[in-house]
Amino acid sequence: MGASRWNVAEAKAKLSEVLSQASREPQVIENRGREVAVVLSIKDYQELKSLQVRAAPQVRLAEFLRFTEQLREDGGAEIKLPKREPRPSPFSDGRRR
């Protein structure tokens, strides 16, 4: 479902309708053919704000630190690493010195 489009004059004249339709889907406001604004339901706006906050680096770091603290309190976790396989160095010709 695509967003409805309104020019500024229509949006002003039919603001109640714009708001009513915004509860179902975003409403794009255009000025001289250029998109200038979007009217969203408060629910959609709050979801966007929540995503923005969760995406902030400080929030992600704080969540990670809380997780690691809880992990330590729970006794830690075991990480299984694959066995290391010997391989030749790309910086030598294969002879040991």
C-alpha positions as CSV (number, residue, x, y, z in Angstrom):
1,M,0.0,0.0,0.0
2,G,1.6,3.3,-1.1
3,A,1.4,6.5,0.8
4,S,-1.2,9.1,-0.2
5,R,0.1,12.3,-1.6
6,W,-1.2,15.8,-1.0
7,N,-0.1,19.2,-2.2
8,V,0.2,21.8,0.6
9,A,-3.1,23.6,-0.3
10,E,-5.0,20.3,-0.3
11,A,-3.4,19.2,3.0
12,K,-4.3,22.5,4.6
13,A,-7.9,22.4,3.3
14,K,-8.4,18.8,4.3
15,L,-6.3,18.5,7.4
16,S,-8.8,16.3,9.2
17,E,-8.8,13.8,6.3
18,V,-5.0,13.8,6.1
19,L,-4.9,13.0,9.9
20,S,-7.5,10.4,9.5
21,Q,-5.7,8.6,6.7
22,A,-2.4,8.9,8.5
23,S,-3.7,6.5,11.1
24,R,-3.8,3.9,8.3
25,E,-0.7,4.8,6.3
26,P,1.8,7.7,5.9
27,Q,0.6,10.8,4.1
28,V,3.2,12.6,1.9
29,I,2.9,16.4,1.6
30,E,4.4,17.9,-1.6
31,N,5.2,21.5,-2.4
32,R,5.5,22.3,-6.1
33,G,6.0,18.6,-6.9
34,R,8.7,18.1,-4.2
35,E,8.2,15.9,-1.1
36,V,8.5,18.2,1.9
37,A,6.9,16.3,4.8
38,V,5.2,13.1,5.9
39,V,2.3,12.8,8.4
40,L,2.5,9.6,10.4
41,S,0.3,8.0,13.0
42,I,1.7,8.4,16.5
43,K,2.2,4.6,16.7
44,D,4.4,4.7,13.5
45,Y,6.3,7.7,14.8
46,Q,7.0,6.0,18.2
47,E,8.2,2.8,16.4
48,L,10.6,4.9,14.3
49,K,11.9,6.7,17.4
50,S,12.4,3.4,19.2
51,L,14.4,2.1,16.3
52,Q,16.5,5.2,16.2
53,V,17.3,5.0,19.9
54,R,18.1,1.3,19.7
55,A,20.4,2.0,16.7
56,A,22.4,4.7,18.6
57,P,26.0,3.4,19.2
58,Q,25.8,4.4,22.9
59,V,22.6,2.4,23.4
60,R,24.0,-0.7,21.6
61,L,27.2,-0.5,23.7
62,A,25.2,-0.2,27.0
63,E,23.1,-3.2,26.0
64,F,26.2,-5.2,25.2
65,L,27.8,-4.3,28.5
66,R,24.6,-5.3,30.4
67,F,24.6,-8.6,28.5
68,T,28.2,-9.3,29.3
69,E,27.7,-8.4,33.0
70,Q,24.8,-10.8,33.2
71,L,26.8,-13.5,31.4
72,R,29.6,-13.1,34.0
73,E,27.0,-13.3,36.9
74,D,25.6,-16.5,35.3
75,G,29.1,-18.1,35.3
76,G,30.2,-17.2,31.9
77,A,29.9,-19.2,28.7
78,E,32.1,-21.6,26.8
79,I,33.1,-20.7,23.3
80,K,34.2,-23.7,21.2
81,L,36.9,-22.7,18.8
82,P,38.0,-24.9,15.9
83,K,41.3,-26.6,16.1
84,R,44.1,-24.6,14.6
85,E,45.5,-26.0,11.5
86,P,49.1,-25.3,10.5
87,R,49.5,-23.3,7.4
88,P,52.5,-21.7,5.6
89,S,53.3,-18.1,6.2
90,P,52.7,-15.8,3.2
91,F,55.9,-13.9,4.2
92,S,58.4,-16.7,3.9
93,D,59.6,-18.9,1.2
94,G,58.9,-22.0,3.3
95,R,62.4,-22.4,4.7
96,R,63.1,-22.0,8.4
97,R,65.9,-19.7,9.5
